[in-house]
């Protein structure tokens, strides 16, 4: 297990680096990342929840406050954002579109699925598990939260739930952040999600996964274990990654700290860095 919380000296003369977090499932990964960032002297600017010692999951009784937070997040300028939760196609039934004789064509799923998003437990156990494009309201839940991860929303009549993503919406006014951590399964696997994140944030560092993960802590631990993610990286990732070979080296370090059963990567300046080498962010399998 990687050590989360590598000590880095912070200087009073330097302005604080800010961060904001959205947690839609288990808070362990966001809590680990928040603890490390606070240890660096960074400042949590998450609306409603910044003063909390831990990051709340937007489920159950926290949904009303969570929705208020997401509303305010649209006006929150941060250096780094982290989104954690469940992530996948619009509904689990979408996989049937890409299945023949019981075999899922995974490359076609990743290439052609038009609508993906992050979601909380209520959406997962409700619409995601039970709804379909033909019956989009099956098992709708008043506590569901869904944030689209593609440029386009799924239109009626195949979807009738709210799909706003505050991080996409804040690009209308806020300066581009230094980076984003996407902590969930397959966050960079779908072509349409890579196009969206790299399009909205063309110069940011966007960490994510290319396969299923058991825990979001896999992502936070891999990032923490990389020797390149020191104070200079978090303050100015461009000064680190713009050096020749630096992106490839960071990917090697991330992969070394990530379970072999999955795959981690990152997008920087519309190029995705993976264990097998760099490619265009919009590549097709």
MIFI-413236 format. One record per residue (C-alpha): residue number from 1; x, y, z. Coordinates in Angstrom, 2 decimals, padded with zeros to 5 digits. Layout:
+-----+---------+---------+---------+
|   k |      xx |      yy |      zz |
+-----+---------+---------+---------+
| NUM |       X |       Y |       Z |
...
+-----+---------+---------+---------+
***
This chain:
+-----+---------+---------+---------+
|   k |      xx |      yy |      zz |
+-----+---------+---------+---------+
|   1 |  000.00 |  000.00 |  000.00 |
|   2 |  001.42 |  003.37 | -000.96 |
|   3 |  002.03 |  005.92 |  001.75 |
|   4 | -000.59 |  008.67 |  001.45 |
|   5 |  000.77 |  011.82 |  003.01 |
|   6 |  004.35 |  012.23 |  001.87 |
|   7 |  005.55 |  015.29 |  003.76 |
|   8 |  006.30 |  018.40 |  001.73 |
|   9 |  007.47 |  021.68 |  003.25 |
|  10 |  005.13 |  024.58 |  002.58 |
|  11 |  006.34 |  028.17 |  002.62 |
|  12 |  004.25 |  030.98 |  004.08 |
|  13 |  005.26 |  033.28 |  001.23 |
|  14 |  003.62 |  030.99 | -001.32 |
|  15 | -000.11 |  031.36 | -002.01 |
|  16 | -002.17 |  028.33 | -000.96 |
|  17 | -003.14 |  025.84 | -003.61 |
|  18 | -006.91 |  025.30 | -003.54 |
|  19 | -008.96 |  022.17 | -004.13 |
|  20 | -012.60 |  021.08 | -004.24 |
|  21 | -014.07 |  017.58 | -004.05 |
|  22 | -017.21 |  015.71 | -005.09 |
|  23 | -017.70 |  012.30 | -003.46 |
|  24 | -020.57 |  010.11 | -004.66 |
|  25 | -019.61 |  006.75 | -003.14 |
|  26 | -017.07 |  005.63 | -000.52 |
|  27 | -015.20 |  008.62 |  000.90 |
|  28 | -011.93 |  006.79 |  001.63 |
|  29 | -010.13 |  008.03 | -001.49 |
|  30 | -011.20 |  011.65 | -001.12 |
|  31 | -010.36 |  011.57 |  002.59 |
|  32 | -006.87 |  010.29 |  001.84 |
|  33 | -006.29 |  012.91 | -000.85 |
|  34 | -007.73 |  015.71 |  001.32 |
|  35 | -005.48 |  014.70 |  004.22 |
|  36 | -002.41 |  014.82 |  002.00 |
|  37 | -003.31 |  018.13 |  000.41 |
|  38 | -004.06 |  019.73 |  003.77 |
|  39 | -000.71 |  018.39 |  004.97 |
|  40 |  000.91 |  020.32 |  002.11 |
|  41 | -000.79 |  023.49 |  003.34 |
|  42 | -003.39 |  023.53 |  000.56 |
|  43 | -006.86 |  025.00 |  001.12 |
|  44 | -010.17 |  023.17 |  000.72 |
|  45 | -012.70 |  025.44 | -001.03 |
|  46 | -015.45 |  022.84 | -001.52 |
|  47 | -018.76 |  024.68 | -001.02 |
|  48 | -020.59 |  023.82 |  002.23 |
|  49 | -018.08 |  021.15 |  003.26 |
|  50 | -014.62 |  022.80 |  003.24 |
|  51 | -014.40 |  023.08 |  007.04 |
|  52 | -015.17 |  019.39 |  007.62 |
|  53 | -012.31 |  017.12 |  008.58 |
|  54 | -013.62 |  014.43 |  006.21 |
|  55 | -015.33 |  014.48 |  002.83 |
|  56 | -019.04 |  013.58 |  002.95 |
|  57 | -020.52 |  011.12 |  000.48 |
|  58 | -023.55 |  012.54 | -001.33 |
|  59 | -025.89 |  009.73 | -000.38 |
|  60 | -028.81 |  009.28 |  002.01 |
|  61 | -029.34 |  012.21 |  004.34 |
|  62 | -026.47 |  014.13 |  002.70 |
|  63 | -028.21 |  014.39 | -000.68 |
|  64 | -030.02 |  017.72 | -000.01 |
|  65 | -026.82 |  019.40 |  001.20 |
|  66 | -024.94 |  017.70 | -001.60 |
|  67 | -027.23 |  019.17 | -004.22 |
|  68 | -026.71 |  022.62 | -002.70 |
|  69 | -022.96 |  022.03 | -002.85 |
|  70 | -023.11 |  020.98 | -006.49 |
|  71 | -025.14 |  024.10 | -007.28 |
|  72 | -022.49 |  026.29 | -005.63 |
|  73 | -019.62 |  024.34 | -007.19 |
|  74 | -020.46 |  026.01 | -010.50 |
|  75 | -019.09 |  029.23 | -008.99 |
|  76 | -016.06 |  027.67 | -007.29 |
|  77 | -012.63 |  028.39 | -008.74 |
|  78 | -010.07 |  025.81 | -007.56 |
|  79 | -006.61 |  024.75 | -008.65 |
|  80 | -007.47 |  021.05 | -008.37 |
|  81 | -010.73 |  019.12 | -008.45 |
|  82 | -011.44 |  015.55 | -007.51 |
|  83 | -014.56 |  013.59 | -008.49 |
|  84 | -015.11 |  010.17 | -006.97 |
|  85 | -017.97 |  007.70 | -007.16 |
|  86 | -019.49 |  005.28 | -009.62 |
|  87 | -018.91 |  005.93 | -013.32 |
|  88 | -020.20 |  004.14 | -016.36 |
|  89 | -022.60 |  004.08 | -019.28 |
|  90 | -025.99 |  005.74 | -018.93 |
|  91 | -027.63 |  002.47 | -017.77 |
|  92 | -026.22 | -001.00 | -017.23 |
|  93 | -028.73 | -002.15 | -019.86 |
|  94 | -026.73 | -000.16 | -022.44 |
|  95 | -024.19 | -002.99 | -022.40 |
|  96 | -026.73 | -005.18 | -024.18 |
|  97 | -026.37 | -002.91 | -027.22 |
|  98 | -022.79 | -004.11 | -027.56 |
|  99 | -023.38 | -007.77 | -026.68 |
| 100 | -023.69 | -010.58 | -029.22 |
| 101 | -024.39 | -014.18 | -028.21 |
| 102 | -023.67 | -013.30 | -024.61 |
| 103 | -020.28 | -011.74 | -025.34 |
| 104 | -019.73 | -008.05 | -024.62 |
| 105 | -017.69 | -006.28 | -027.31 |
| 106 | -015.71 | -004.06 | -024.92 |
| 107 | -013.83 | -002.00 | -027.54 |
| 108 | -017.11 | -001.18 | -029.30 |
| 109 | -018.68 | -000.24 | -025.96 |
| 110 | -015.82 |  002.13 | -025.17 |
| 111 | -015.73 |  003.55 | -028.69 |
| 112 | -019.44 |  004.00 | -029.34 |
| 113 | -021.25 |  004.60 | -026.04 |
| 114 | -022.56 |  008.16 | -026.35 |
| 115 | -023.57 |  008.89 | -022.76 |
| 116 | -021.62 |  008.26 | -019.57 |
| 117 | -021.60 |  009.80 | -016.13 |
| 118 | -020.64 |  009.76 | -012.47 |
| 119 | -023.42 |  008.76 | -010.09 |
| 120 | -024.24 |  008.03 | -006.47 |
| 121 | -025.61 |  004.91 | -004.78 |
| 122 | -029.26 |  005.88 | -005.31 |
| 123 | -028.79 |  006.18 | -009.06 |
| 124 | -026.69 |  003.00 | -009.16 |
| 125 | -029.25 |  000.91 | -007.28 |
| 126 | -032.16 |  002.53 | -009.13 |
| 127 | -032.02 |  003.65 | -012.74 |
| 128 | -028.56 |  002.28 | -013.53 |
| 129 | -029.42 | -001.26 | -012.42 |
| 130 | -033.03 | -001.32 | -013.65 |
| 131 | -033.83 |  001.39 | -016.24 |
| 132 | -033.23 |  001.34 | -019.98 |
| 133 | -033.47 |  003.68 | -022.94 |
| 134 | -036.95 |  002.27 | -023.57 |
| 135 | -037.99 |  002.63 | -019.91 |
| 136 | -035.83 |  005.43 | -018.48 |
| 137 | -037.89 |  006.04 | -015.33 |
| 138 | -037.79 |  002.52 | -013.93 |
| 139 | -036.75 |  002.59 | -010.25 |
| 140 | -036.20 |  006.36 | -010.26 |
| 141 | -035.06 |  007.49 | -006.82 |
| 142 | -035.57 |  010.91 | -005.23 |
| 143 | -032.01 |  010.78 | -003.85 |
| 144 | -030.25 |  010.05 | -007.14 |
| 145 | -027.38 |  012.24 | -008.36 |
| 146 | -025.94 |  011.88 | -011.85 |
| 147 | -023.21 |  014.08 | -013.36 |
| 148 | -022.65 |  013.61 | -017.07 |
| 149 | -019.10 |  012.83 | -018.20 |
| 150 | -019.77 |  013.46 | -021.90 |
| 151 | -020.27 |  016.73 | -023.73 |
| 152 | -023.87 |  015.96 | -024.65 |
| 153 | -026.65 |  015.07 | -022.25 |
| 154 | -028.69 |  011.99 | -023.00 |
| 155 | -031.90 |  013.45 | -024.48 |
| 156 | -035.53 |  012.65 | -023.85 |
| 157 | -037.07 |  010.20 | -024.41 |
| 158 | -034.15 |  007.93 | -023.44 |
| 159 | -033.34 |  009.86 | -020.23 |
| 160 | -035.39 |  012.12 | -017.99 |
| 161 | -033.05 |  012.74 | -015.05 |
| 162 | -030.85 |  015.75 | -014.32 |
| 163 | -027.37 |  015.40 | -015.84 |
| 164 | -025.59 |  018.69 | -015.05 |
| 165 | -021.87 |  018.53 | -014.31 |
| 166 | -020.74 |  021.63 | -012.37 |
| 167 | -017.12 |  021.22 | -013.45 |
| 168 | -018.14 |  021.42 | -017.09 |
| 169 | -020.43 |  024.37 | -016.39 |
| 170 | -017.82 |  026.43 | -014.53 |
| 171 | -015.59 |  026.49 | -017.62 |
| 172 | -017.84 |  029.31 | -018.88 |
| 173 | -016.14 |  031.72 | -016.46 |
| 174 | -013.41 |  030.16 | -014.32 |
| 175 | -009.71 |  029.93 | -015.20 |
| 176 | -008.64 |  026.45 | -016.23 |
| 177 | -007.56 |  024.40 | -013.20 |
| 178 | -004.18 |  022.80 | -012.86 |
| 179 | -005.72 |  019.36 | -012.82 |
| 180 | -008.52 |  016.93 | -012.04 |
| 181 | -008.54 |  013.51 | -010.39 |
| 182 | -011.28 |  011.16 | -011.61 |
| 183 | -011.51 |  008.32 | -009.12 |
| 184 | -013.86 |  005.56 | -010.29 |
| 185 | -013.99 |  002.66 | -012.74 |
| 186 | -013.19 |  003.32 | -016.41 |
| 187 | -013.08 |  007.11 | -016.09 |
| 188 | -010.86 |  007.51 | -019.16 |
| 189 | -011.85 |  004.31 | -020.97 |
| 190 | -014.76 |  005.71 | -022.99 |
| 191 | -013.83 |  007.76 | -026.05 |
| 192 | -016.63 |  010.26 | -025.44 |
| 193 | -015.51 |  010.89 | -021.85 |
| 194 | -011.92 |  011.52 | -022.92 |
| 195 | -013.17 |  013.94 | -025.56 |
| 196 | -015.26 |  015.77 | -022.96 |
| 197 | -012.65 |  016.10 | -020.20 |
| 198 | -009.80 |  017.00 | -022.57 |
| 199 | -012.06 |  019.39 | -024.46 |
| 200 | -013.26 |  021.29 | -021.41 |
| 201 | -009.80 |  021.26 | -019.80 |
| 202 | -007.28 |  021.16 | -022.68 |
| 203 | -004.22 |  022.12 | -020.64 |
| 204 | -005.02 |  020.47 | -017.31 |
| 205 | -003.65 |  017.18 | -015.99 |
| 206 | -006.53 |  014.70 | -015.80 |
| 207 | -005.86 |  011.49 | -013.86 |
| 208 | -008.16 |  008.51 | -014.39 |
| 209 | -008.56 |  004.80 | -014.92 |
| 210 | -008.86 |  002.62 | -018.01 |
| 211 | -010.50 | -000.40 | -016.35 |
| 212 | -012.49 | -001.45 | -013.31 |
| 213 | -011.11 | -000.79 | -009.83 |
| 214 | -012.05 | -002.24 | -006.46 |
| 215 | -011.48 |  000.98 | -004.52 |
| 216 | -010.84 |  004.62 | -005.31 |
| 217 | -007.90 |  004.46 | -002.93 |
| 218 | -006.08 |  002.63 | -005.71 |
| 219 | -005.98 |  005.96 | -007.55 |
| 220 | -004.99 |  008.12 | -004.58 |
| 221 | -002.31 |  005.66 | -003.48 |
| 222 | -000.77 |  005.46 | -006.96 |
| 223 | -000.61 |  009.23 | -007.27 |
| 224 |  000.86 |  009.56 | -003.77 |
| 225 |  003.49 |  006.91 | -004.47 |
| 226 |  004.82 |  008.69 | -007.57 |
| 227 |  007.98 |  010.59 | -006.67 |
| 228 |  007.16 |  013.25 | -009.26 |
| 229 |  004.00 |  014.37 | -007.43 |
| 230 |  005.87 |  016.66 | -005.06 |
| 231 |  004.99 |  020.20 | -004.05 |
| 232 |  006.33 |  021.64 | -007.30 |
| 233 |  004.06 |  019.33 | -009.29 |
| 234 |  000.91 |  020.34 | -007.43 |
| 235 |  001.77 |  024.03 | -007.63 |
| 236 |  002.79 |  024.06 | -011.28 |
| 237 |  002.36 |  020.73 | -013.11 |
| 238 |  003.32 |  022.32 | -016.44 |
| 239 |  006.80 |  023.12 | -015.13 |
| 240 |  007.22 |  019.40 | -014.43 |
| 241 |  005.42 |  017.76 | -017.34 |
| 242 |  006.66 |  020.02 | -020.12 |
| 243 |  010.18 |  018.65 | -019.74 |
| 244 |  011.14 |  016.00 | -022.36 |
| 245 |  010.12 |  012.51 | -021.27 |
| 246 |  008.45 |  013.71 | -018.07 |
| 247 |  004.94 |  012.54 | -018.95 |
| 248 |  006.17 |  009.08 | -019.86 |
| 249 |  008.12 |  008.89 | -016.60 |
| 250 |  005.12 |  009.95 | -014.53 |
| 251 |  003.02 |  007.24 | -016.18 |
| 252 |  005.68 |  004.66 | -015.28 |
| 253 |  005.61 |  005.81 | -011.67 |
| 254 |  001.80 |  005.72 | -011.52 |
| 255 |  001.67 |  002.25 | -013.04 |
| 256 |  004.29 |  000.98 | -010.58 |
| 257 |  002.01 |  002.00 | -007.71 |
| 258 | -001.22 |  000.65 | -009.23 |
| 259 | -002.61 | -002.91 | -009.02 |
| 260 | -001.78 | -005.00 | -012.06 |
| 261 | -005.42 | -006.05 | -012.45 |
| 262 | -006.35 | -002.55 | -013.63 |
| 263 | -004.79 |  000.38 | -015.46 |
| 264 | -004.20 |  004.03 | -014.59 |
| 265 | -003.38 |  006.88 | -016.98 |
| 266 | -003.63 |  010.61 | -017.40 |
| 267 | -004.45 |  013.16 | -020.07 |
| 268 | -002.27 |  016.22 | -020.59 |
| 269 | -002.66 |  018.65 | -023.48 |
| 270 | -005.03 |  016.27 | -025.29 |
| 271 | -002.58 |  013.37 | -025.15 |
| 272 | -003.32 |  010.34 | -023.01 |
| 273 | -000.42 |  008.59 | -021.29 |
| 274 | -000.86 |  004.87 | -020.68 |
| 275 |  001.44 |  001.97 | -019.73 |
| 276 |  001.72 |  001.03 | -023.42 |
| 277 |  002.67 |  004.58 | -024.43 |
| 278 |  001.06 |  007.92 | -025.35 |
| 279 | -001.86 |  008.34 | -027.75 |
| 280 | -004.38 |  010.98 | -028.77 |
| 281 | -007.01 |  011.60 | -026.10 |
| 282 | -009.73 |  010.85 | -028.66 |
| 283 | -008.21 |  007.55 | -029.86 |
| 284 | -010.46 |  004.62 | -030.71 |
| 285 | -009.61 |  001.08 | -029.67 |
+-----+---------+---------+---------+
***
